[in-house]
Amino acid sequence: MRLKVAEAEEAVLEAVVAEATKLGEAWSEGACRKVTPDLGTFLDAAVTESPEEAQAIRAEEEARKQAERQERARWCPPSPDRLALWLRAGASLTLCDAARQTSVAQLCEAAVLCVREAAQDALEAAAAADEASKEEATDDKACRAQELDEGCAAALRFILSEAPATVLVEDALGRSCIVIMAEAFGFIADLPKPNLGEEPKATLRALCDGIGLCFSKSPSTLLWCLRSNESLRLASEAIAEHYKDAEDKPAPLLRLLDWIEVVMGGAWEVATEESDVLSRAVVEADFFDVEEMVDTSIRLRNFTDKMEQKVQEWKAEEAELKLLEFEARCAKKALAYEDRIARLEAEIARRAGSAARPKAKAKPTSVPEEAQKAEEAPEKEKKTTPPPPPQVTELDHGAVAEAKRVVESIRTDRLVNCEWEEGITEEVKAGLLGMRRSLCAAVERLAMDLYADECHCLWELIQNADDNKYDSGVQVPELSLALDVDPSHGAFVWTSNNEIGLTAE
């Protein structure tokens, strides 16, 4: 009885091995026929001179392709149970076929090809069917494509769980399964994107999960491959970009790309020999944890980015505060200037009113008593203490003429109100006017700075008195200041000193 059971098990294993071998040959043959055209058929058709023979060859080729397509339409991906039985029979998932493709790469190409053809068959069936059976035929073909996609995804997950390193093996064309799927979806090399329903989405997601599994088991090997293989790195980045806006993002793949960004920045040096890679991995395993180191680098980089963003925000707030402070200073200066302008206007009005008032005291003239009494009568009714009557001074015409000559000489020196424009060229005139404008602006600026303080005029009077020349007989220079109020002109200040050339009056 035991012998019969053993013979039955051996027969089952032989049948499974034969079926798996046939399945692998079908995958490789289908892939090669999809990628490489039949050169012999092309040459035979090229050298054939008879149109009938060429037409027969083309018909035979079309029939062969149709038969292959029908065979692929009947094909189903192996289930994980059949693959497990295949492994128990002694098969290996790391062996390559004639095109140097592993079972993972063959399964990816089979998924891309079969799902695409199933979707195209669904469209053809929908176009050929009538209105009554059109919806039913379309649903059947669409379900066929979805079943193929999910079956390939389940088989791919099983293979990568048993041999995760096969995801990095390249075929004779230098393509790994990651590059194959990226090209099938049109992510790289400006390839056309497949139509809606022709994408093996479940297989692509299973491949991303397999990359995460390989990353968790052997991070150093995967990092070295991505660091040294540009096409593999670009394909991984393109797949991650495809899932950028998806709700269920492949977290291991995104984490791997974060590591690669740190690695490309110089945190890892690419070894030129495999022995160097192995020795580095052993040394790193003895002294520190690679995952912890790179994760710490990523956290530090994120922290640095956040701090830079905070610094930019702080700088913006500081600039805003400086702007507010500057506006406050400008408003304060504007108020001060308005107050000063008001005081200057009041002073101008007062001086304009007192322009006819003599600056020096003189002897009073006789005023008729009746006119004086008539003027004092209303004042007595309003005020109990009448102010002294206004005095009319007698002007010295010689002093007035001398003062006028001094003023005219100053105006002549300053080229004001004189006939200086006659007899000179326009260049000289322009130069003189420019000099006068510059001097006037400088004097105005100096006056604004000197008289910015309200009591600066008092200090100027004291400074002038101190700079004056005094007689040798004068022992102490004197300066007298008196504040008086006139009802018609307002307040005024009298100043006097014992300078040479001035009298007590």
ChimeraX attribute file (.defattr): number of C-alpha atoms within 10 A of each C-alpha:
attribute: neighborCount
match mode: 1-to-1
recipient: residues
	/A:1	6
	/A:2	7
	/A:3	8
	/A:4	9
	/A:5	10
	/A:6	11
	/A:7	12
	/A:8	12
	/A:9	12
	/A:10	13
	/A:11	12
	/A:12	14
	/A:13	17
	/A:14	14
	/A:15	13
	/A:16	18
	/A:17	18
	/A:18	13
	/A:19	13
	/A:20	17
	/A:21	13
	/A:22	12
	/A:23	16
	/A:24	18
	/A:25	15
	/A:26	18
	/A:27	22
	/A:28	25
	/A:29	16
	/A:30	19
	/A:31	18
	/A:32	14
	/A:33	13
	/A:34	12
	/A:35	9
	/A:36	9
	/A:37	10
	/A:38	12
	/A:39	9
	/A:40	9
	/A:41	12
	/A:42	12
	/A:43	10
	/A:44	13
	/A:45	18
	/A:46	10
	/A:47	9
	/A:48	12
	/A:49	10
	/A:50	10
	/A:51	10
	/A:52	10
	/A:53	13
	/A:54	16
	/A:55	12
	/A:56	13
	/A:57	17
	/A:58	15
	/A:59	12
	/A:60	12
	/A:61	14
	/A:62	12
	/A:63	12
	/A:64	12
	/A:65	13
	/A:66	12
	/A:67	12
	/A:68	15
	/A:69	16
	/A:70	11
	/A:71	11
	/A:72	18
	/A:73	17
	/A:74	9
	/A:75	14
	/A:76	17
	/A:77	21
	/A:78	16
	/A:79	15
	/A:80	17
	/A:81	11
	/A:82	14
	/A:83	18
	/A:84	14
	/A:85	15
	/A:86	21
	/A:87	15
	/A:88	11
	/A:89	15
	/A:90	9
	/A:91	15
	/A:92	14
	/A:93	17
	/A:94	16
	/A:95	11
	/A:96	19
	/A:97	15
	/A:98	12
	/A:99	15
	/A:100	17
	/A:101	25
	/A:102	24
	/A:103	24
	/A:104	27
	/A:105	29
	/A:106	25
	/A:107	24
	/A:108	26
	/A:109	21
	/A:110	24
	/A:111	29
	/A:112	25
	/A:113	19
	/A:114	26
	/A:115	26
	/A:116	22
	/A:117	18
	/A:118	24
	/A:119	23
	/A:120	18
	/A:121	19
	/A:122	23
	/A:123	16
	/A:124	14
	/A:125	19
	/A:126	19
	/A:127	13
	/A:128	12
	/A:129	14
	/A:130	11
	/A:131	10
	/A:132	8
	/A:133	12
	/A:134	16
	/A:135	13
	/A:136	14
	/A:137	21
	/A:138	20
	/A:139	13
	/A:140	14
	/A:141	21
	/A:142	21
	/A:143	15
	/A:144	19
	/A:145	27
	/A:146	21
	/A:147	15
	/A:148	25
	/A:149	27
	/A:150	18
	/A:151	19
	/A:152	30
	/A:153	25
	/A:154	18
	/A:155	22
	/A:156	28
	/A:157	22
	/A:158	19
	/A:159	22
	/A:160	22
	/A:161	14
	/A:162	15
	/A:163	17
	/A:164	23
	/A:165	19
	/A:166	22
	/A:167	21
	/A:168	21
	/A:169	19
	/A:170	21
	/A:171	17
	/A:172	10
	/A:173	9
	/A:174	11
	/A:175	18
	/A:176	24
	/A:177	27
	/A:178	26
	/A:179	24
	/A:180	19
	/A:181	27
	/A:182	23
	/A:183	19
	/A:184	22
	/A:185	23
	/A:186	15
	/A:187	21
	/A:188	19
	/A:189	11
	/A:190	8
	/A:191	12
	/A:192	12
	/A:193	14
	/A:194	14
	/A:195	11
	/A:196	8
	/A:197	16
	/A:198	23
	/A:199	23
	/A:200	26
	/A:201	19
	/A:202	18
	/A:203	25
	/A:204	24
	/A:205	17
	/A:206	21
	/A:207	22
	/A:208	23
	/A:209	20
	/A:210	25
	/A:211	24
	/A:212	21
	/A:213	20
	/A:214	22
	/A:215	20
	/A:216	15
	/A:217	13
	/A:218	13
	/A:219	16
	/A:220	18
	/A:221	17
	/A:222	19
	/A:223	21
	/A:224	17
	/A:225	15
	/A:226	21
	/A:227	18
	/A:228	15
	/A:229	11
	/A:230	11
	/A:231	17
	/A:232	23
	/A:233	18
	/A:234	18
	/A:235	23
	/A:236	24
	/A:237	19
	/A:238	19
	/A:239	23
	/A:240	19
	/A:241	13
	/A:242	14
	/A:243	15
	/A:244	13
	/A:245	9
	/A:246	9
	/A:247	7
	/A:248	8
	/A:249	15
	/A:250	19
	/A:251	13
	/A:252	18
	/A:253	22
	/A:254	20
	/A:255	15
	/A:256	22
	/A:257	18
	/A:258	16
	/A:259	20
	/A:260	22
	/A:261	14
	/A:262	17
	/A:263	18
	/A:264	16
	/A:265	10
	/A:266	10
	/A:267	13
	/A:268	15
	/A:269	13
	/A:270	15
	/A:271	13
	/A:272	9
	/A:273	8
	/A:274	9
	/A:275	10
	/A:276	12
	/A:277	17
	/A:278	14
	/A:279	11
	/A:280	14
	/A:281	14
	/A:282	11
	/A:283	11
	/A:284	13
	/A:285	11
	/A:286	9
	/A:287	8
	/A:288	10
	/A:289	10
	/A:290	14
	/A:291	13
	/A:292	10
	/A:293	12
	/A:294	18
	/A:295	15
	/A:296	12
	/A:297	16
	/A:298	17
	/A:299	12
	/A:300	12
	/A:301	13
	/A:302	12
	/A:303	12
	/A:304	12
	/A:305	12
	/A:306	12
	/A:307	12
	/A:308	12
	/A:309	12
	/A:310	12
	/A:311	12
	/A:312	12
	/A:313	12
	/A:314	12
	/A:315	12
	/A:316	12
	/A:317	12
	/A:318	12
	/A:319	12
	/A:320	12
	/A:321	12
	/A:322	12
	/A:323	12
	/A:324	12
	/A:325	12
	/A:326	12
	/A:327	12
	/A:328	12
	/A:329	12
	/A:330	12
	/A:331	12
	/A:332	12
	/A:333	12
	/A:334	12
	/A:335	12
	/A:336	12
	/A:337	12
	/A:338	12
	/A:339	12
	/A:340	14
	/A:341	12
	/A:342	12
	/A:343	12
	/A:344	12
	/A:345	12
	/A:346	12
	/A:347	12
	/A:348	12
	/A:349	13
	/A:350	16
	/A:351	15
	/A:352	12
	/A:353	13
	/A:354	15
	/A:355	10
	/A:356	8
	/A:357	13
	/A:358	13
	/A:359	10
	/A:360	10
	/A:361	12
	/A:362	14
	/A:363	9
	/A:364	11
	/A:365	10
	/A:366	8
	/A:367	11
	/A:368	8
	/A:369	9
	/A:370	9
	/A:371	10
	/A:372	11
	/A:373	12
	/A:374	10
	/A:375	12
	/A:376	14
	/A:377	11
	/A:378	10
	/A:379	14
	/A:380	13
	/A:381	9
	/A:382	9
	/A:383	9
	/A:384	8
	/A:385	8
	/A:386	11
	/A:387	12
	/A:388	7
	/A:389	10
	/A:390	8
	/A:391	15
	/A:392	15
	/A:393	15
	/A:394	13
	/A:395	12
	/A:396	10
	/A:397	9
	/A:398	9
	/A:399	10
	/A:400	11
	/A:401	11
	/A:402	12
	/A:403	12
	/A:404	12
	/A:405	12
	/A:406	12
	/A:407	12
	/A:408	15
	/A:409	13
	/A:410	12
	/A:411	13
	/A:412	14
	/A:413	10
	/A:414	12
	/A:415	15
	/A:416	13
	/A:417	9
	/A:418	12
	/A:419	9
	/A:420	11
	/A:421	12
	/A:422	8
	/A:423	8
	/A:424	9
	/A:425	9
	/A:426	10
	/A:427	9
	/A:428	11
	/A:429	15
	/A:430	11
	/A:431	11
	/A:432	14
	/A:433	13
	/A:434	12
	/A:435	12
	/A:436	15
	/A:437	12
	/A:438	12
	/A:439	13
	/A:440	12
	/A:441	12
	/A:442	12
	/A:443	12
	/A:444	12
	/A:445	11
	/A:446	12
	/A:447	11
	/A:448	11
	/A:449	10
	/A:450	12
	/A:451	13
	/A:452	12
	/A:453	10
	/A:454	8
	/A:455	9
	/A:456	12
	/A:457	13
	/A:458	11
	/A:459	12
	/A:460	13
	/A:461	15
	/A:462	16
	/A:463	11
	/A:464	10
	/A:465	19
	/A:466	15
	/A:467	10
	/A:468	12
	/A:469	12
	/A:470	19
	/A:471	11
	/A:472	7
	/A:473	6
	/A:474	11
	/A:475	8
	/A:476	8
	/A:477	14
	/A:478	13
	/A:479	14
	/A:480	10
	/A:481	12
	/A:482	9
	/A:483	9
	/A:484	9
	/A:485	10
	/A:486	11
	/A:487	7
	/A:488	9
	/A:489	14
	/A:490	12
	/A:491	11
	/A:492	13
	/A:493	9
	/A:494	11
	/A:495	12
	/A:496	16
	/A:497	18
	/A:498	19
	/A:499	19
	/A:500	12
	/A:501	8
	/A:502	10
	/A:503	9
	/A:504	7
	/A:505	7
